[in-house]
Amino acid sequence: MSKLWVVGDSTLSCFDDKYYYPRYGYGTKLQEYLNDKVEVVNIALSGRSSLSFTKEENYDYLMNNMESGDFLLIGFGHNDEKAEIARFTSANGDYKVKGSFANSLYVNYIEPARTAGVTPILATPIVRRKTKSSWDDVELHITKDNGEFKGGNYPEAVRGLARDMHISLVDMTSITKDFYEKLGVEETANLHAWSCNNIKSVDNTHTNEWGAYVNAFFVMKTIKELGIKGLSEMVIDLTDYMPYPAKEKYLQANKDYKPVLFNPNLEDSKIFENIGDYKVTAFGDILTDANNVDFKASKEIIDSKESIRLAVANNMGKISNVTDGILFAFKQIDANTRFKLTAKIIVNDYFSNDQVSFGLMVRDDVYIDKNTADVLGDYVAAAPLLLTRKGDAINCFARRSGELVYGSKVRRAIDKKMVVNATLFSTEDGYGACFDDGDCITGGFDFKLTTVDPEHVYLGFFASRNADVTFTDIKLTIA
């Protein structure tokens, strides 16, 4: 039996969601269209680019286990375009140009596959769902310059590589673009993940189960037409699926989904005064009733700039594997707003404990002065965690579907009296976070915060468990 290896990003990978319409990458459904003489081995990973995937155990597994007679489907692009050193590859330049997307695909996947007697197959990235009648370039993976990161046309880079190297191509960008135009904007929402049972929570990047079935169908239909020896003849008769898999059969809501009752019309705290146009609250697993003894929020003026000081004392609040309790100064903004929030953080004091944290946060729910051990909503934080590890502490983290997701490691230990920079920003697929001089993290943070409140996100500054910090030089830009 031969294997069809599948590498790529979240649009191909597996997920374990609690969403209303959970995320499914199309790599999870390819086996449905093949007979039992080919085994699909889907090792695609969310958030990875053709470059960053090479640092994963899944890449080593591929290199050590693919065998002559196997096939390798390569589906990157969504994250190669991200302006992040660890993931970015340039759409410009052919396979001979070091640092280019084409070179990364060639050196890291095509050349090793051919050396092993494995047949490579290239796939351009699926489109991001458009929300109006016309297409934006970013939805078609055509990017603009972003500082040192040069823009370019990522699907065209894959097409050019396929031509240059005489490799079979599945042009999923063109296929999905044409398909989405035929369906229309309203209907294409049903191909995508919804984090809650409100259409406003639709994730315009990641598909749901029906979308995965549809995209896998288009991939295998194309492979059947390409006449790839040893694989195309293993594709089953697709007549029953024509012209594409039926929504009525494959669009299934999560039977375990439980909606969260949430009121976005938040009153001001009766304990904490607003600081400028930021509301202040202490909520979550804060271990006591909200009060202004264990939790203190105040306005300070530093270098003629209005600053926010947050202090949590007496072991109250936490960031833990299961629950969170924080002091939070925040603004409510539209969930679809593009934003960038930056600040300098003066670390006045903190007690070394693995539940201590402080920094910038964007989240999908807020509660006013509520002490509860219930698991609350998801978030992304430009902040450190596990500070007892010193130089091995976590640089940026998130809570996704109730579980903590770590970024990378800090580059230096975070000590008292330090001044560090933090940045939190939205991206096409989710969010990015930078803390101190560590890596800017977007990988793993490519999800929307719309599970609890599909219309808003809550953006601001937080502290937990014996942290005393001042946020100054605050800048918020909203597009």
C-alpha positions in Angstrom: 0.0 0.0 0.0 1.3 3.4 -0.9 0.9 6.5 1.2 -0.3 10.0 0.3 1.5 12.3 2.7 -0.1 15.7 3.4 1.8 18.7 4.7 0.6 22.2 5.0 -1.1 24.7 7.3 -4.4 25.0 9.1 -6.4 24.8 5.9 -5.3 21.2 5.6 -4.8 20.2 9.3 -6.8 18.5 12.0 -8.5 20.4 14.9 -10.2 19.6 18.1 -12.7 22.4 18.5 -15.7 23.1 20.6 -17.1 25.4 18.0 -20.7 25.4 16.7 -19.3 24.5 13.2 -15.8 23.2 14.1 -12.7 23.7 11.9 -11.7 21.0 9.5 -8.8 21.2 7.1 -9.3 19.4 3.8 -6.5 17.0 4.5 -8.8 15.3 7.0 -11.2 14.3 4.1 -8.9 13.2 1.3 -9.2 9.5 2.3 -12.9 9.7 1.5 -12.2 9.9 -2.2 -9.5 7.2 -2.4 -9.7 3.4 -2.4 -8.1 1.3 0.2 -4.9 0.9 -1.8 -3.7 4.3 -0.7 -3.4 5.6 2.9 -3.6 9.3 3.6 -1.1 10.4 6.3 -2.1 14.0 7.2 0.6 15.6 9.2 -0.3 19.3 8.4 -0.1 21.6 11.3 -2.0 24.8 12.0 0.0 28.0 11.9 3.0 26.7 10.1 4.7 27.9 7.0 6.8 25.9 4.6 9.8 27.3 6.6 8.5 26.8 10.2 7.1 23.3 9.5 10.7 22.1 9.1 11.3 22.7 12.8 8.5 20.4 13.8 8.6 16.7 14.7 6.1 16.1 11.9 8.7 17.2 9.4 11.3 14.8 10.8 8.7 12.0 10.7 8.0 12.7 7.1 11.7 12.7 6.2 12.3 9.5 8.0 9.3 7.5 6.8 8.3 8.4 3.3 9.2 5.7 0.9 9.6 5.1 -2.8 6.2 4.9 -4.5 4.6 7.3 -2.0 3.1 10.7 -2.9 3.5 14.1 -1.1 0.8 16.8 -1.3 2.3 20.1 -0.4 -0.2 22.9 0.7 1.5 25.9 2.2 1.0 29.7 1.6 -1.3 31.1 4.3 1.6 31.6 6.7 4.6 32.0 4.4 3.1 35.5 3.8 3.1 36.5 7.5 5.5 39.3 8.4 7.3 37.2 11.0 10.9 36.0 10.8 10.2 32.5 11.8 7.6 31.9 9.2 8.0 34.4 6.3 9.3 33.4 2.9 9.2 35.7 -0.1 6.8 35.2 -2.9 9.4 36.7 -5.2 12.1 34.7 -6.9 12.2 31.2 -8.3 13.4 28.0 -6.7 17.0 29.0 -7.0 16.6 32.1 -4.9 17.4 31.5 -1.2 14.7 32.8 1.1 11.9 32.6 -1.5 8.7 30.6 -1.1 9.6 28.6 -4.2 13.1 27.8 -2.8 11.6 26.7 0.5 9.2 24.4 -1.2 11.9 23.0 -3.4 14.7 22.5 -0.9 12.6 21.3 2.0 10.0 19.2 0.3 10.4 18.5 -3.4 14.1 17.6 -3.5 13.9 15.3 -0.5 10.7 13.7 -1.9 12.2 13.0 -5.3 15.4 11.7 -3.7 13.3 9.2 -1.8 11.4 8.2 -4.9 8.3 10.0 -3.7 6.1 12.0 -6.2 5.5 15.6 -5.1 2.2 17.4 -5.8 1.9 21.1 -5.3 -1.3 22.9 -4.2 -1.9 26.6 -4.1 -3.6 27.9 -1.0 -7.4 28.1 -0.8 -8.8 31.6 -0.8 -9.9 33.4 2.3 -13.6 34.0 2.1 -14.6 37.4 0.8 -17.4 39.4 2.5 -18.3 41.6 -0.3 -18.8 41.3 -4.1 -15.2 42.1 -5.0 -12.0 40.4 -3.9 -9.3 42.0 -1.8 -5.7 41.0 -2.7 -5.1 39.5 0.8 -8.0 37.1 0.2 -6.1 35.8 -2.9 -2.7 35.7 -1.1 -1.3 38.7 -2.9 0.5 40.8 -0.3 2.0 44.3 -0.1 5.4 45.3 1.4 5.4 45.3 5.2 8.7 46.9 6.3 11.5 44.4 5.5 9.0 41.8 4.4 8.4 42.2 0.7 5.0 41.6 -0.8 4.1 39.3 -3.7 1.8 36.8 -5.3 2.0 33.5 -3.4 -0.2 31.3 -5.6 1.7 32.5 -8.7 5.0 31.5 -7.0 3.6 27.9 -6.6 2.4 27.9 -10.2 5.8 29.0 -11.4 7.5 26.3 -9.4 5.2 23.7 -10.8 6.0 24.8 -14.3 9.8 25.1 -13.7 10.1 21.7 -12.0 7.4 19.8 -14.1 5.4 19.0 -11.0 1.7 18.3 -10.9 -0.3 21.3 -9.6 -3.7 21.5 -7.9 -4.6 25.2 -8.2 -6.8 25.5 -5.2 -6.7 29.3 -5.3 -8.3 29.4 -8.7 -10.7 26.5 -8.0 -12.0 28.0 -4.7 -12.2 31.5 -6.1 -14.4 30.3 -9.0 -16.5 28.2 -6.6 -17.0 31.0 -4.1 -18.1 33.3 -6.9 -20.7 30.8 -8.1 -22.0 30.2 -4.5 -22.2 33.9 -3.6 -21.0 35.6 -0.4 -23.9 34.6 1.8 -23.8 30.9 1.0 -20.0 30.6 1.3 -20.4 31.4 5.1 -21.7 27.8 5.3 -18.4 26.4 4.2 -16.6 28.0 7.1 -16.2 27.5 10.8 -18.5 29.3 13.2 -17.2 29.7 16.7 -20.7 30.1 18.0 -24.2 29.7 16.6 -24.3 33.3 15.2 -23.2 33.8 11.6 -21.3 36.9 12.8 -18.8 34.4 14.3 -17.8 33.0 10.9 -14.1 32.4 10.5 -13.2 33.5 6.9 -10.0 31.5 6.8 -10.8 28.1 8.2 -13.4 25.7 6.7 -15.9 23.5 8.6 -16.6 19.9 7.8 -18.6 20.6 4.7 -15.9 23.0 3.5 -13.3 20.3 4.1 -15.3 17.7 2.1 -15.8 20.2 -0.7 -12.1 21.2 -0.9 -10.9 17.6 -0.6 -13.3 16.7 -3.5 -11.8 19.4 -5.7 -8.2 18.2 -4.9 -9.0 14.6 -5.7 -11.0 15.4 -8.8 -8.0 17.4 -10.1 -5.6 14.6 -9.2 -7.8 12.2 -11.0 -7.7 14.4 -14.1 -4.0 14.9 -13.9 -3.2 11.3 -14.5 -0.6 10.9 -11.8 0.6 7.3 -12.2 -0.1 5.2 -9.1 -2.5 7.7 -7.6 -5.0 9.1 -10.0 -6.4 5.6 -10.7 -6.9 5.1 -7.0 -9.4 8.0 -6.8 -12.9 6.5 -6.5 -15.7 7.2 -8.9 -16.8 10.8 -8.0 -20.1 10.7 -9.9 -22.2 10.7 -6.7 -20.5 13.8 -5.4 -20.9 15.9 -8.6 -20.9 18.8 -9.0 -19.6 19.0 -5.4 -20.5 17.4 -2.0 -24.0 18.4 -0.9 -24.4 20.8 2.0 -27.4 18.9 3.3 -25.3 15.8 3.8 -22.1 17.2 5.2 -22.9 20.5 7.1 -23.2 19.3 10.7 -23.4 21.4 13.8 -21.4 20.2 16.8 -23.9 18.2 18.9 -21.9 19.1 22.1 -22.0 22.8 21.4 -23.4 24.8 24.3 -24.1 28.5 23.7 -22.9 31.0 26.3 -25.2 33.7 27.6 -23.4 37.0 27.5 -24.5 40.6 27.7 -22.1 42.9 25.8 -23.8 46.0 27.3 -21.3 46.3 30.2 -21.9 48.8 33.0 -19.1 50.6 34.7 -17.6 48.9 37.8 -18.9 50.0 41.2 -15.4 49.3 42.6 -12.9 50.7 40.1 -13.0 54.1 38.3 -12.5 54.3 34.6 -9.0 55.4 33.5 -9.5 57.6 30.5 -11.7 55.7 28.1 -10.7 52.3 29.6 -13.1 50.5 31.9 -11.6 48.6 34.8 -12.7 45.3 36.2 -11.5 42.3 38.2 -13.1 39.0 37.2 -12.7 35.3 36.7 -11.0 33.0 39.1 -9.8 35.9 41.3 -10.2 33.8 44.5 -12.1 36.6 46.4 -14.8 39.1 45.8 -13.6 42.0 43.7 -12.2 44.8 45.8 -9.8 47.7 45.7 -7.4 46.3 48.3 -6.2 43.1 46.5 -6.8 44.8 43.1 -5.7 48.3 42.5 -6.0 50.4 39.3 -4.9 53.9 39.0 -3.9 56.6 36.6 -0.4 57.9 36.6 1.3 60.6 34.6 4.8 59.6 33.2 6.7 61.9 30.9 3.5 64.0 30.5 1.7 60.9 29.3 -1.4 59.3 30.9 -0.4 55.8 32.1 -2.3 52.9 33.7 -1.0 51.2 36.8 -2.4 47.8 37.7 -1.5 45.9 40.9 -2.7 42.5 42.2 -1.7 41.5 45.7 -2.1 38.8 48.3 -2.0 35.9 45.9 -5.2 36.8 44.2 -6.0 36.2 40.5 -4.2 33.7 38.3 -3.4 32.4 34.9 -3.6 28.6 35.1 -4.1 25.7 32.8 -7.8 25.7 33.5 -9.0 29.1 34.8 -8.0 32.7 34.7 -8.5 35.6 37.1 -7.3 39.1 36.1 -7.5 42.8 36.8 -8.3 44.2 33.3 -8.4 47.8 31.9 -10.2 47.5 28.5 -12.1 48.9 25.6 -14.8 47.2 23.7 -14.2 47.3 19.9 -15.8 45.8 16.9 -14.7 42.2 16.3 -13.8 42.9 12.7 -11.7 46.0 13.5 -8.0 45.9 12.5 -6.0 47.3 15.4 -2.5 47.6 16.8 -2.0 48.3 20.5 1.5 49.1 21.9 2.8 50.1 25.3 5.9 50.2 27.5 5.5 48.2 30.7 7.3 49.2 33.8 7.7 46.1 36.0 7.3 47.7 39.4 7.2 44.4 41.3 6.1 40.8 41.0 6.3 37.7 43.1 7.9 34.7 41.3 5.0 32.3 40.7 3.9 30.4 37.6 0.4 31.9 37.8 1.8 35.5 37.6 1.4 37.4 34.3 0.9 40.9 33.0 0.7 42.5 29.6 -1.7 43.3 26.8 -4.7 41.1 26.1 -7.5 40.8 23.6 -10.4 38.5 24.5 -13.9 37.5 23.6 -15.6 38.2 26.9 -15.4 40.4 30.0 -17.4 40.4 33.2 -17.7 43.3 35.7 -16.3 42.5 39.1 -17.3 38.8 39.0 -15.6 36.1 41.0 -16.1 32.7 39.3 -14.1 29.5 38.9 -16.0 28.8 35.6 -13.9 28.5 32.5 -14.3 31.8 30.6 -13.7 32.8 27.1 -10.6 32.7 24.9 -7.9 35.4 24.5 -4.5 36.3 23.1 -1.9 37.9 25.4 1.3 39.8 24.7 2.7 38.8 28.0 5.0 36.4 29.8 4.0 33.3 31.7 5.7 30.7 33.9 8.2 33.3 35.2 9.8 30.9 37.6 11.6 29.5 34.6 13.6 32.7 34.2 15.1 32.7 30.7 12.9 29.7 29.7 9.7 31.5 30.6 6.9 31.7 28.0 6.9 34.6 25.5 3.2 35.3 24.7 0.3 32.9 25.1 -3.4 32.4 24.3 -6.4 30.5 25.5 -8.0 28.7 22.5 -11.1 26.5 23.0 -10.4 26.7 26.7 -6.8 25.4 26.5 -3.6 27.4 26.9 -1.4 27.8 23.8 2.2 28.9 24.3 4.2 31.1 21.9 8.0 30.8 22.2 10.5 31.4 25.0 11.6 34.8 26.3 15.0 35.9 25.2 15.9 37.2 28.7 14.6 36.7 32.2 11.9 39.3 33.2 13.1 41.0 36.4 11.7 43.6 38.7 12.3 47.3 37.6 12.7 46.3 34.0 11.0 48.3 31.2 9.7 46.1 28.4 7.8 46.8 25.2 4.6 44.9 24.2 2.5 44.9 21.0 -0.8 43.2 20.2 -2.3 43.4 16.8 -5.0 41.8 14.6 -4.1 39.8 11.4 -6.2 38.4 8.5 -6.6 35.1 10.4 -6.4 36.1 14.0 -3.9 38.0 16.1 -0.2 38.6 16.7 1.7 39.3 19.9 5.1 40.6 20.8 6.7 41.0 24.3 10.0 42.5 25.2 12.6 41.5 22.6 11.2 38.0 22.1 9.7 36.6 18.9 6.5 38.2 17.5 4.1 35.3 17.6 1.2 34.7 15.2 1.5 31.0 14.8 -1.1 29.3 16.9 -2.9 32.6 17.4 -4.7 32.3 14.1 -8.3 32.1 15.4 -11.1 34.6 15.9 -12.3 35.7 19.3 -16.0 35.3 18.5 -17.1 32.3 20.5 -18.8 34.2 23.3 -19.5 37.7 21.8 -19.5 37.4 18.0 -19.7 41.2 17.5 -17.0 42.5 19.8 -13.5 41.9 21.3 -12.2 43.4 24.5 -8.8 44.9 24.2 -6.5 46.3 26.9 -4.1 45.7 29.8 -4.1 43.0 32.5 -2.3 41.8 35.6 -2.7 38.7 37.8 -1.3 37.1 40.9 1.1 39.6 42.7 2.1 41.6 39.7 2.4 45.4 39.9 3.0 47.1 36.6 2.6 50.4 34.9 1.6 50.7 31.2 2.8 53.9 29.6 3.5 55.3 26.2 0.2 53.7 25.2 -0.7 53.8 21.5 -3.8 52.3 19.8 -4.4 52.5 16.1 -7.6 51.3 14.6 -8.3 50.8 10.9 
